[in-house]
């Protein structure tokens, strides 16, 4: 039941311009982090995530709202995503402030 709920309430997309993340069922939150505002990209794997071969990608921006998190990813997908975001942000003009 939990994977079905998670699938229906969490969405994310990466483009050349921004990171888009939507979470929530009753109260939905839609976050957009422009590539030019990204400061760091981190991959975190806690003990349970390691057990199930999952990871969380955290995209830190210069936003007062805080970091954008994409949780529950396969650990290999998370590593590829972090590499892709690092490449795109490196090639994107802007000072991330």
Gaussian input, Z-matrix of N, CA and C with variables (Angstrom, degrees):
# hf/3-21g

backbone

0 1
 N
 C     1     B1
 C     2     B2     1     A1
 N     3     B3     2     A2     1     D1
 C     4     B4     3     A3     2     D2
 C     5     B5     4     A4     3     D3
 N     6     B6     5     A5     4     D4
 C     7     B7     6     A6     5     D5
 C     8     B8     7     A7     6     D6
 N     9     B9     8     A8     7     D7
 C    10    B10     9     A9     8     D8
 C    11    B11    10    A10     9     D9
 N    12    B12    11    A11    10    D10
 C    13    B13    12    A12    11    D11
 C    14    B14    13    A13    12    D12
 N    15    B15    14    A14    13    D13
 C    16    B16    15    A15    14    D14
 C    17    B17    16    A16    15    D15
 N    18    B18    17    A17    16    D16
 C    19    B19    18    A18    17    D17
 C    20    B20    19    A19    18    D18
 N    21    B21    20    A20    19    D19
 C    22    B22    21    A21    20    D20
 C    23    B23    22    A22    21    D21
 N    24    B24    23    A23    22    D22
 C    25    B25    24    A24    23    D23
 C    26    B26    25    A25    24    D24
 N    27    B27    26    A26    25    D25
 C    28    B28    27    A27    26    D26
 C    29    B29    28    A28    27    D27
 N    30    B30    29    A29    28    D28
 C    31    B31    30    A30    29    D29
 C    32    B32    31    A31    30    D30
 N    33    B33    32    A32    31    D31
 C    34    B34    33    A33    32    D32
 C    35    B35    34    A34    33    D33
 N    36    B36    35    A35    34    D34
 C    37    B37    36    A36    35    D35
 C    38    B38    37    A37    36    D36
 N    39    B39    38    A38    37    D37
 C    40    B40    39    A39    38    D38
 C    41    B41    40    A40    39    D39
 N    42    B42    41    A41    40    D40
 C    43    B43    42    A42    41    D41
 C    44    B44    43    A43    42    D42
 N    45    B45    44    A44    43    D43
 C    46    B46    45    A45    44    D44
 C    47    B47    46    A46    45    D45
 N    48    B48    47    A47    46    D46
 C    49    B49    48    A48    47    D47
 C    50    B50    49    A49    48    D48
 N    51    B51    50    A50    49    D49
 C    52    B52    51    A51    50    D50
 C    53    B53    52    A52    51    D51
 N    54    B54    53    A53    52    D52
 C    55    B55    54    A54    53    D53
 C    56    B56    55    A55    54    D54
 N    57    B57    56    A56    55    D55
 C    58    B58    57    A57    56    D56
 C    59    B59    58    A58    57    D57
 N    60    B60    59    A59    58    D58
 C    61    B61    60    A60    59    D59
 C    62    B62    61    A61    60    D60
 N    63    B63    62    A62    61    D61
 C    64    B64    63    A63    62    D62
 C    65    B65    64    A64    63    D63
 N    66    B66    65    A65    64    D64
 C    67    B67    66    A66    65    D65
 C    68    B68    67    A67    66    D66
 N    69    B69    68    A68    67    D67
 C    70    B70    69    A69    68    D68
 C    71    B71    70    A70    69    D69
 N    72    B72    71    A71    70    D70
 C    73    B73    72    A72    71    D71
 C    74    B74    73    A73    72    D72
 N    75    B75    74    A74    73    D73
 C    76    B76    75    A75    74    D74
 C    77    B77    76    A76    75    D75
 N    78    B78    77    A77    76    D76
 C    79    B79    78    A78    77    D77
 C    80    B80    79    A79    78    D78
 N    81    B81    80    A80    79    D79
 C    82    B82    81    A81    80    D80
 C    83    B83    82    A82    81    D81
 N    84    B84    83    A83    82    D82
 C    85    B85    84    A84    83    D83
 C    86    B86    85    A85    84    D84
 N    87    B87    86    A86    85    D85
 C    88    B88    87    A87    86    D86
 C    89    B89    88    A88    87    D87
 N    90    B90    89    A89    88    D88
 C    91    B91    90    A90    89    D89
 C    92    B92    91    A91    90    D90
 N    93    B93    92    A92    91    D91
 C    94    B94    93    A93    92    D92
 C    95    B95    94    A94    93    D93
 N    96    B96    95    A95    94    D94
 C    97    B97    96    A96    95    D95
 C    98    B98    97    A97    96    D96
 N    99    B99    98    A98    97    D97
 C   100   B100    99    A99    98    D98
 C   101   B101   100   A100    99    D99
 N   102   B102   101   A101   100   D100
 C   103   B103   102   A102   101   D101
 C   104   B104   103   A103   102   D102
 N   105   B105   104   A104   103   D103
 C   106   B106   105   A105   104   D104
 C   107   B107   106   A106   105   D105
 N   108   B108   107   A107   106   D106
 C   109   B109   108   A108   107   D107
 C   110   B110   109   A109   108   D108
 N   111   B111   110   A110   109   D109
 C   112   B112   111   A111   110   D110
 C   113   B113   112   A112   111   D111
 N   114   B114   113   A113   112   D112
 C   115   B115   114   A114   113   D113
 C   116   B116   115   A115   114   D114
 N   117   B117   116   A116   115   D115
 C   118   B118   117   A117   116   D116
 C   119   B119   118   A118   117   D117
 N   120   B120   119   A119   118   D118
 C   121   B121   120   A120   119   D119
 C   122   B122   121   A121   120   D120
 N   123   B123   122   A122   121   D121
 C   124   B124   123   A123   122   D122
 C   125   B125   124   A124   123   D123
 N   126   B126   125   A125   124   D124
 C   127   B127   126   A126   125   D125
 C   128   B128   127   A127   126   D126
 N   129   B129   128   A128   127   D127
 C   130   B130   129   A129   128   D128
 C   131   B131   130   A130   129   D129
 N   132   B132   131   A131   130   D130
 C   133   B133   132   A132   131   D131
 C   134   B134   133   A133   132   D132
 N   135   B135   134   A134   133   D133
 C   136   B136   135   A135   134   D134
 C   137   B137   136   A136   135   D135
 N   138   B138   137   A137   136   D136
 C   139   B139   138   A138   137   D137
 C   140   B140   139   A139   138   D138
 N   141   B141   140   A140   139   D139
 C   142   B142   141   A141   140   D140
 C   143   B143   142   A142   141   D141
 N   144   B144   143   A143   142   D142
 C   145   B145   144   A144   143   D143
 C   146   B146   145   A145   144   D144
 N   147   B147   146   A146   145   D145
 C   148   B148   147   A147   146   D146
 C   149   B149   148   A148   147   D147
 N   150   B150   149   A149   148   D148
 C   151   B151   150   A150   149   D149
 C   152   B152   151   A151   150   D150
 N   153   B153   152   A152   151   D151
 C   154   B154   153   A153   152   D152
 C   155   B155   154   A154   153   D153
 N   156   B156   155   A155   154   D154
 C   157   B157   156   A156   155   D155
 C   158   B158   157   A157   156   D156
 N   159   B159   158   A158   157   D157
 C   160   B160   159   A159   158   D158
 C   161   B161   160   A160   159   D159
 N   162   B162   161   A161   160   D160
 C   163   B163   162   A162   161   D161
 C   164   B164   163   A163   162   D162
 N   165   B165   164   A164   163   D163
 C   166   B166   165   A165   164   D164
 C   167   B167   166   A166   165   D165
 N   168   B168   167   A167   166   D166
 C   169   B169   168   A168   167   D167
 C   170   B170   169   A169   168   D168
 N   171   B171   170   A170   169   D169
 C   172   B172   171   A171   170   D170
 C   173   B173   172   A172   171   D171
 N   174   B174   173   A173   172   D172
 C   175   B175   174   A174   173   D173
 C   176   B176   175   A175   174   D174
 N   177   B177   176   A176   175   D175
 C   178   B178   177   A177   176   D176
 C   179   B179   178   A178   177   D177
 N   180   B180   179   A179   178   D178
 C   181   B181   180   A180   179   D179
 C   182   B182   181   A181   180   D180
 N   183   B183   182   A182   181   D181
 C   184   B184   183   A183   182   D182
 C   185   B185   184   A184   183   D183
 N   186   B186   185   A185   184   D184
 C   187   B187   186   A186   185   D185
 C   188   B188   187   A187   186   D186
 N   189   B189   188   A188   187   D187
 C   190   B190   189   A189   188   D188
 C   191   B191   190   A190   189   D189
 N   192   B192   191   A191   190   D190
 C   193   B193   192   A192   191   D191
 C   194   B194   193   A193   192   D192
 N   195   B195   194   A194   193   D193
 C   196   B196   195   A195   194   D194
 C   197   B197   196   A196   195   D195
 N   198   B198   197   A197   196   D196
 C   199   B199   198   A198   197   D197
 C   200   B200   199   A199   198   D198
 N   201   B201   200   A200   199   D199
 C   202   B202   201   A201   200   D200
 C   203   B203   202   A202   201   D201
 N   204   B204   203   A203   202   D202
 C   205   B205   204   A204   203   D203
 C   206   B206   205   A205   204   D204
 N   207   B207   206   A206   205   D205
 C   208   B208   207   A207   206   D206
 C   209   B209   208   A208   207   D207
 N   210   B210   209   A209   208   D208
 C   211   B211   210   A210   209   D209
 C   212   B212   211   A211   210   D210
 N   213   B213   212   A212   211   D211
 C   214   B214   213   A213   212   D212
 C   215   B215   214   A214   213   D213
 N   216   B216   215   A215   214   D214
 C   217   B217   216   A216   215   D215
 C   218   B218   217   A217   216   D216
 N   219   B219   218   A218   217   D217
 C   220   B220   219   A219   218   D218
 C   221   B221   220   A220   219   D219
 N   222   B222   221   A221   220   D220
 C   223   B223   222   A222   221   D221
 C   224   B224   223   A223   222   D222
 N   225   B225   224   A224   223   D223
 C   226   B226   225   A225   224   D224
 C   227   B227   226   A226   225   D225
 N   228   B228   227   A227   226   D226
 C   229   B229   228   A228   227   D227
 C   230   B230   229   A229   228   D228
 N   231   B231   230   A230   229   D229
 C   232   B232   231   A231   230   D230
 C   233   B233   232   A232   231   D231
 N   234   B234   233   A233   232   D232
 C   235   B235   234   A234   233   D233
 C   236   B236   235   A235   234   D234
 N   237   B237   236   A236   235   D235
 C   238   B238   237   A237   236   D236
 C   239   B239   238   A238   237   D237
 N   240   B240   239   A239   238   D238
 C   241   B241   240   A240   239   D239
 C   242   B242   241   A241   240   D240
 N   243   B243   242   A242   241   D241
 C   244   B244   243   A243   242   D242
 C   245   B245   244   A244   243   D243
 N   246   B246   245   A245   244   D244
 C   247   B247   246   A246   245   D245
 C   248   B248   247   A247   246   D246
 N   249   B249   248   A248   247   D247
 C   250   B250   249   A249   248   D248
 C   251   B251   250   A250   249   D249
 N   252   B252   251   A251   250   D250
 C   253   B253   252   A252   251   D251
 C   254   B254   253   A253   252   D252
 N   255   B255   254   A254   253   D253
 C   256   B256   255   A255   254   D254
 C   257   B257   256   A256   255   D255
 N   258   B258   257   A257   256   D256
 C   259   B259   258   A258   257   D257
 C   260   B260   259   A259   258   D258
 N   261   B261   260   A260   259   D259
 C   262   B262   261   A261   260   D260
 C   263   B263   262   A262   261   D261
 N   264   B264   263   A263   262   D262
 C   265   B265   264   A264   263   D263
 C   266   B266   265   A265   264   D264
 N   267   B267   266   A266   265   D265
 C   268   B268   267   A267   266   D266
 C   269   B269   268   A268   267   D267
 N   270   B270   269   A269   268   D268
 C   271   B271   270   A270   269   D269
 C   272   B272   271   A271   270   D270
 N   273   B273   272   A272   271   D271
 C   274   B274   273   A273   272   D272
 C   275   B275   274   A274   273   D273
 N   276   B276   275   A275   274   D274
 C   277   B277   276   A276   275   D275
 C   278   B278   277   A277   276   D276
 N   279   B279   278   A278   277   D277
 C   280   B280   279   A279   278   D278
 C   281   B281   280   A280   279   D279
 N   282   B282   281   A281   280   D280
 C   283   B283   282   A282   281   D281
 C   284   B284   283   A283   282   D282
 N   285   B285   284   A284   283   D283
 C   286   B286   285   A285   284   D284
 C   287   B287   286   A286   285   D285
 N   288   B288   287   A287   286   D286
 C   289   B289   288   A288   287   D287
 C   290   B290   289   A289   288   D288

   B1=1.4605
   B2=1.5271
   B3=1.3461
   B4=1.4576
   B5=1.5306
   B6=1.3507
   B7=1.4664
   B8=1.5278
   B9=1.3241
   B10=1.4672
   B11=1.5241
   B12=1.3434
   B13=1.4676
   B14=1.5186
   B15=1.3405
   B16=1.4639
   B17=1.5258
   B18=1.3284
   B19=1.4553
   B20=1.5263
   B21=1.3060
   B22=1.4614
   B23=1.5276
   B24=1.3311
   B25=1.4611
   B26=1.5190
   B27=1.3283
   B28=1.4606
   B29=1.5279
   B30=1.3170
   B31=1.4647
   B32=1.5143
   B33=1.3263
   B34=1.4598
   B35=1.5177
   B36=1.3263
   B37=1.4607
   B38=1.5257
   B39=1.3172
   B40=1.4536
   B41=1.5265
   B42=1.3313
   B43=1.4564
   B44=1.5333
   B45=1.2920
   B46=1.4656
   B47=1.5334
   B48=1.3433
   B49=1.4651
   B50=1.5220
   B51=1.3480
   B52=1.4674
   B53=1.5254
   B54=1.3417
   B55=1.4615
   B56=1.5267
   B57=1.3296
   B58=1.4566
   B59=1.5253
   B60=1.3406
   B61=1.4653
   B62=1.5218
   B63=1.3541
   B64=1.4636
   B65=1.5146
   B66=1.3149
   B67=1.4651
   B68=1.5203
   B69=1.3126
   B70=1.4555
   B71=1.5105
   B72=1.3088
   B73=1.4593
   B74=1.5206
   B75=1.3281
   B76=1.4617
   B77=1.5207
   B78=1.3193
   B79=1.4559
   B80=1.5166
   B81=1.3132
   B82=1.4505
   B83=1.5152
   B84=1.3210
   B85=1.4659
   B86=1.5252
   B87=1.3168
   B88=1.4585
   B89=1.5169
   B90=1.3400
   B91=1.4652
   B92=1.5138
   B93=1.3171
   B94=1.4583
   B95=1.5190
   B96=1.3265
   B97=1.4655
   B98=1.5247
   B99=1.3403
   B100=1.4625
   B101=1.5221
   B102=1.3128
   B103=1.4669
   B104=1.5241
   B105=1.3170
   B106=1.4641
   B107=1.5284
   B108=1.3528
   B109=1.4628
   B110=1.5280
   B111=1.3238
   B112=1.4655
   B113=1.5223
   B114=1.3384
   B115=1.4579
   B116=1.5249
   B117=1.3281
   B118=1.4634
   B119=1.5249
   B120=1.3330
   B121=1.4628
   B122=1.5199
   B123=1.3347
   B124=1.4610
   B125=1.5209
   B126=1.3246
   B127=1.4570
   B128=1.5213
   B129=1.3403
   B130=1.4615
   B131=1.5229
   B132=1.3508
   B133=1.4620
   B134=1.5170
   B135=1.3147
   B136=1.4582
   B137=1.5270
   B138=1.3407
   B139=1.4690
   B140=1.5329
   B141=1.3276
   B142=1.4684
   B143=1.5218
   B144=1.3271
   B145=1.4664
   B146=1.5243
   B147=1.3241
   B148=1.4627
   B149=1.5291
   B150=1.3233
   B151=1.4563
   B152=1.5271
   B153=1.3273
   B154=1.4639
   B155=1.5326
   B156=1.3404
   B157=1.4718
   B158=1.5308
   B159=1.3301
   B160=1.4608
   B161=1.5219
   B162=1.3404
   B163=1.4632
   B164=1.5212
   B165=1.3289
   B166=1.4608
   B167=1.5187
   B168=1.3318
   B169=1.4623
   B170=1.5252
   B171=1.3286
   B172=1.4541
   B173=1.5205
   B174=1.3295
   B175=1.4631
   B176=1.5213
   B177=1.3289
   B178=1.4558
   B179=1.5201
   B180=1.3354
   B181=1.4648
   B182=1.5260
   B183=1.3119
   B184=1.4592
   B185=1.5282
   B186=1.3183
   B187=1.4591
   B188=1.5256
   B189=1.3126
   B190=1.4597
   B191=1.5286
   B192=1.3137
   B193=1.4686
   B194=1.5298
   B195=1.3181
   B196=1.4602
   B197=1.5090
   B198=1.3120
   B199=1.4574
   B200=1.5279
   B201=1.3127
   B202=1.4600
   B203=1.5228
   B204=1.3367
   B205=1.4642
   B206=1.5237
   B207=1.3271
   B208=1.4635
   B209=1.5225
   B210=1.3174
   B211=1.4724
   B212=1.5247
   B213=1.3276
   B214=1.4552
   B215=1.5115
   B216=1.3275
   B217=1.4595
   B218=1.5190
   B219=1.3225
   B220=1.4488
   B221=1.5257
   B222=1.3366
   B223=1.4649
   B224=1.5304
   B225=1.3177
   B226=1.4704
   B227=1.5221
   B228=1.3253
   B229=1.4673
   B230=1.5297
   B231=1.3271
   B232=1.4679
   B233=1.5259
   B234=1.3284
   B235=1.4684
   B236=1.5245
   B237=1.3311
   B238=1.4668
   B239=1.5209
   B240=1.3336
   B241=1.4603
   B242=1.5262
   B243=1.3172
   B244=1.4646
   B245=1.5284
   B246=1.3384
   B247=1.4730
   B248=1.5251
   B249=1.3304
   B250=1.4688
   B251=1.5302
   B252=1.3374
   B253=1.4665
   B254=1.5300
   B255=1.3190
   B256=1.4633
   B257=1.5244
   B258=1.3197
   B259=1.4687
   B260=1.5264
   B261=1.3235
   B262=1.4713
   B263=1.5291
   B264=1.3322
   B265=1.4691
   B266=1.5213
   B267=1.3253
   B268=1.4711
   B269=1.5250
   B270=1.3464
   B271=1.4499
   B272=1.5243
   B273=1.3287
   B274=1.4641
   B275=1.5153
   B276=1.3332
   B277=1.4682
   B278=1.5247
   B279=1.3158
   B280=1.4609
   B281=1.4985
   B282=1.3298
   B283=1.4690
   B284=1.5263
   B285=1.3397
   B286=1.4759
   B287=1.5117
   B288=1.3308
   B289=1.4635
   B290=1.4997
   A1=110.93
   A2=117.04
   A3=119.95
   A4=112.73
   A5=120.65
   A6=119.21
   A7=112.59
   A8=117.94
   A9=121.15
   A10=110.88
   A11=116.84
   A12=120.85
   A13=110.20
   A14=117.12
   A15=121.82
   A16=110.19
   A17=117.04
   A18=121.92
   A19=111.20
   A20=117.68
   A21=121.10
   A22=114.43
   A23=117.12
   A24=119.11
   A25=114.49
   A26=119.35
   A27=121.98
   A28=110.54
   A29=115.13
   A30=121.20
   A31=108.70
   A32=116.52
   A33=120.68
   A34=109.12
   A35=114.74
   A36=121.29
   A37=108.45
   A38=115.94
   A39=122.64
   A40=107.56
   A41=116.92
   A42=121.60
   A43=107.70
   A44=116.43
   A45=120.78
   A46=111.11
   A47=117.44
   A48=121.90
   A49=114.36
   A50=117.74
   A51=118.90
   A52=112.07
   A53=114.27
   A54=123.55
   A55=106.18
   A56=117.02
   A57=122.65
   A58=108.54
   A59=116.96
   A60=121.84
   A61=108.53
   A62=115.89
   A63=121.15
   A64=108.18
   A65=116.64
   A66=121.96
   A67=109.44
   A68=115.45
   A69=120.41
   A70=113.50
   A71=115.48
   A72=122.08
   A73=109.68
   A74=117.40
   A75=120.37
   A76=111.07
   A77=116.93
   A78=122.59
   A79=107.52
   A80=116.14
   A81=120.41
   A82=110.91
   A83=114.32
   A84=120.75
   A85=107.49
   A86=116.39
   A87=123.38
   A88=107.00
   A89=117.74
   A90=122.22
   A91=109.37
   A92=115.70
   A93=122.10
   A94=107.56
   A95=116.32
   A96=121.75
   A97=108.21
   A98=117.31
   A99=119.12
   A100=111.04
   A101=116.71
   A102=121.21
   A103=112.09
   A104=117.07
   A105=120.01
   A106=112.42
   A107=117.92
   A108=121.46
   A109=113.78
   A110=117.51
   A111=120.76
   A112=110.21
   A113=115.10
   A114=121.47
   A115=111.80
   A116=117.83
   A117=121.13
   A118=110.25
   A119=114.66
   A120=122.51
   A121=106.40
   A122=116.96
   A123=121.98
   A124=110.22
   A125=115.58
   A126=122.06
   A127=107.34
   A128=115.86
   A129=121.38
   A130=108.85
   A131=115.54
   A132=121.45
   A133=108.92
   A134=116.27
   A135=120.80
   A136=110.37
   A137=116.98
   A138=120.33
   A139=113.90
   A140=118.02
   A141=120.04
   A142=111.49
   A143=116.27
   A144=119.48
   A145=110.11
   A146=117.61
   A147=120.55
   A148=110.80
   A149=116.32
   A150=121.27
   A151=111.05
   A152=116.55
   A153=121.38
   A154=113.37
   A155=117.24
   A156=123.34
   A157=111.78
   A158=116.02
   A159=122.66
   A160=110.25
   A161=115.96
   A162=121.52
   A163=109.02
   A164=115.04
   A165=122.96
   A166=108.05
   A167=116.33
   A168=121.49
   A169=107.05
   A170=116.51
   A171=122.75
   A172=108.64
   A173=115.55
   A174=122.49
   A175=107.13
   A176=116.96
   A177=122.04
   A178=109.18
   A179=114.78
   A180=120.82
   A181=109.24
   A182=114.73
   A183=120.97
   A184=110.21
   A185=117.50
   A186=122.90
   A187=110.73
   A188=115.99
   A189=120.70
   A190=111.10
   A191=117.50
   A192=122.75
   A193=111.83
   A194=117.26
   A195=120.49
   A196=112.52
   A197=114.81
   A198=122.01
   A199=111.75
   A200=115.22
   A201=123.21
   A202=106.45
   A203=117.04
   A204=120.93
   A205=110.75
   A206=114.33
   A207=121.09
   A208=105.05
   A209=116.35
   A210=121.78
   A211=111.15
   A212=114.75
   A213=120.77
   A214=114.78
   A215=117.93
   A216=121.15
   A217=110.80
   A218=116.46
   A219=120.10
   A220=107.24
   A221=117.59
   A222=119.67
   A223=112.40
   A224=118.99
   A225=120.90
   A226=110.93
   A227=117.23
   A228=121.43
   A229=109.44
   A230=116.85
   A231=121.20
   A232=110.95
   A233=117.13
   A234=120.20
   A235=110.98
   A236=117.46
   A237=121.02
   A238=111.12
   A239=116.52
   A240=121.31
   A241=110.87
   A242=117.17
   A243=120.70
   A244=110.80
   A245=116.98
   A246=120.11
   A247=111.49
   A248=116.72
   A249=121.19
   A250=110.54
   A251=117.69
   A252=120.72
   A253=111.22
   A254=116.70
   A255=120.00
   A256=110.39
   A257=116.89
   A258=120.88
   A259=111.27
   A260=116.58
   A261=120.18
   A262=110.72
   A263=117.57
   A264=119.27
   A265=111.55
   A266=117.36
   A267=120.59
   A268=110.94
   A269=116.44
   A270=121.53
   A271=113.97
   A272=117.80
   A273=122.50
   A274=110.38
   A275=117.69
   A276=118.42
   A277=111.34
   A278=116.37
   A279=122.54
   A280=109.63
   A281=115.53
   A282=119.19
   A283=112.70
   A284=118.94
   A285=123.97
   A286=113.76
   A287=117.84
   A288=119.62
   A289=110.80
   D1=-40.41
   D2=-178.86
   D3=-61.25
   D4=-45.50
   D5=178.59
   D6=-60.70
   D7=-38.00
   D8=178.13
   D9=-63.47
   D10=-44.77
   D11=177.56
   D12=-62.14
   D13=-44.81
   D14=-178.74
   D15=-60.69
   D16=-43.71
   D17=-179.30
   D18=-62.52
   D19=-37.50
   D20=-178.15
   D21=-79.19
   D22=-19.14
   D23=-174.00
   D24=-112.35
   D25=-4.91
   D26=-178.17
   D27=-127.95
   D28=126.94
   D29=177.31
   D30=-136.70
   D31=149.18
   D32=175.14
   D33=-150.58
   D34=154.07
   D35=178.52
   D36=-152.04
   D37=142.71
   D38=177.04
   D39=-118.41
   D40=128.52
   D41=173.58
   D42=-123.29
   D43=-179.77
   D44=176.80
   D45=-68.87
   D46=-16.68
   D47=-175.36
   D48=-102.66
   D49=-31.84
   D50=-172.25
   D51=-161.74
   D52=167.07
   D53=170.80
   D54=-106.72
   D55=126.45
   D56=-179.49
   D57=-114.45
   D58=128.97
   D59=179.05
   D60=-135.92
   D61=129.79
   D62=175.61
   D63=-123.04
   D64=130.83
   D65=178.00
   D66=-134.58
   D67=160.30
   D68=173.29
   D69=105.41
   D70=153.91
   D71=178.39
   D72=-112.14
   D73=-62.43
   D74=177.98
   D75=-80.50
   D76=-46.70
   D77=176.30
   D78=-109.50
   D79=101.54
   D80=-178.27
   D81=-87.80
   D82=138.90
   D83=176.85
   D84=-120.50
   D85=127.94
   D86=179.65
   D87=-115.74
   D88=113.67
   D89=-177.87
   D90=-112.30
   D91=137.92
   D92=177.43
   D93=-126.87
   D94=124.63
   D95=177.87
   D96=-116.44
   D97=106.07
   D98=178.13
   D99=-62.25
   D100=143.13
   D101=-178.89
   D102=-56.88
   D103=-34.52
   D104=-178.28
   D105=-70.28
   D106=-12.88
   D107=179.90
   D108=-100.74
   D109=-6.82
   D110=-177.54
   D111=-71.73
   D112=129.91
   D113=179.24
   D114=-103.77
   D115=-45.01
   D116=178.47
   D117=-140.84
   D118=155.67
   D119=174.14
   D120=-128.73
   D121=120.04
   D122=-177.55
   D123=-122.30
   D124=147.41
   D125=173.30
   D126=-117.11
   D127=126.73
   D128=-177.07
   D129=-122.41
   D130=137.87
   D131=176.70
   D132=-133.82
   D133=102.81
   D134=175.82
   D135=-76.40
   D136=177.98
   D137=-177.59
   D138=-57.98
   D139=-44.08
   D140=178.70
   D141=-68.12
   D142=-39.20
   D143=178.15
   D144=-63.26
   D145=-39.85
   D146=178.04
   D147=-63.44
   D148=-40.45
   D149=179.72
   D150=-59.95
   D151=-41.29
   D152=-177.46
   D153=-98.64
   D154=11.04
   D155=178.01
   D156=59.51
   D157=42.12
   D158=179.50
   D159=-114.46
   D160=170.69
   D161=177.11
   D162=-156.78
   D163=163.26
   D164=175.74
   D165=-120.15
   D166=130.54
   D167=175.26
   D168=-100.61
   D169=126.32
   D170=179.38
   D171=-112.93
   D172=122.62
   D173=179.74
   D174=-107.91
   D175=111.45
   D176=-178.83
   D177=-94.01
   D178=131.90
   D179=179.53
   D180=-125.68
   D181=179.40
   D182=177.64
   D183=-87.74
   D184=36.09
   D185=-177.57
   D186=-98.76
   D187=142.85
   D188=175.75
   D189=-70.41
   D190=-20.92
   D191=-179.84
   D192=-71.24
   D193=-23.35
   D194=178.87
   D195=106.87
   D196=-172.89
   D197=-175.43
   D198=-72.91
   D199=156.54
   D200=173.76
   D201=-99.04
   D202=129.00
   D203=-178.13
   D204=-118.22
   D205=135.75
   D206=173.95
   D207=-116.83
   D208=104.75
   D209=-173.33
   D210=-102.86
   D211=160.23
   D212=173.38
   D213=77.86
   D214=23.10
   D215=179.17
   D216=-87.16
   D217=148.73
   D218=169.35
   D219=-57.38
   D220=140.20
   D221=-173.08
   D222=-61.56
   D223=-31.49
   D224=177.72
   D225=-73.08
   D226=-38.97
   D227=176.45
   D228=-63.37
   D229=-40.54
   D230=179.07
   D231=-62.95
   D232=-42.89
   D233=178.90
   D234=-64.53
   D235=-42.18
   D236=177.26
   D237=-63.73
   D238=-41.17
   D239=179.01
   D240=-62.83
   D241=-43.15
   D242=178.47
   D243=-61.95
   D244=-42.56
   D245=177.10
   D246=-63.20
   D247=-43.14
   D248=-179.99
   D249=-63.47
   D250=-45.33
   D251=179.35
   D252=-64.00
   D253=-38.85
   D254=178.63
   D255=-63.38
   D256=-42.92
   D257=178.68
   D258=-63.59
   D259=-46.73
   D260=-177.35
   D261=-65.26
   D262=-44.61
   D263=-178.34
   D264=-67.89
   D265=-33.37
   D266=176.33
   D267=-61.95
   D268=-37.82
   D269=-177.54
   D270=-87.77
   D271=-3.61
   D272=-178.42
   D273=-93.68
   D274=125.35
   D275=177.81
   D276=-68.60
   D277=149.91
   D278=-179.82
   D279=135.95
   D280=164.73
   D281=-175.87
   D282=-110.42
   D283=8.04
   D284=176.50
   D285=56.86
   D286=31.35
   D287=176.61
   D288=-119.10

